Amino acid sequence: MSSEDNPNKPQPRGRLRVPVDYPVSVTGDEGSGYGTVMNLTVTGGEIESHVQFAVGARVSVHVQPPGARPSITIALAIVRWQQRNRFGLEFVRFEGNAKEQLEDMLNQRENSTSE
């Protein structure tokens, strides 16, 4: 079975995922809950949570980076895969300057891990 035949299997990404461990809250039509974002790119992320959302579900996400950084709000994300207690999101629409905040944070993490 190829990955195209299994929509629940994580797909390879064109951007390097940055490993993180940040608290996150996710809200959608199917419910809401808390979890941990395990890795991020500017276009999506992987979340570990006891709350599960169906593939294709539309959710909003609030990521709380460490320290004094403001939370990052993704106004619309779509669940692209789901496997046990993890699911992958594609970020569609950000709130305010959240996309720039995320890009800055990821650039700083990549620079600090490559030194």
Secondary structure by P-SEA (a helix, b strand, c coil): ccccccccccccccbbbbbbbbbbbbbcccbbbbbbbcccccccccccccccccccccbbbbbbbccccccccccccccccccccbbbbbbcccccaaaaaaaaaaaaaaaaaac
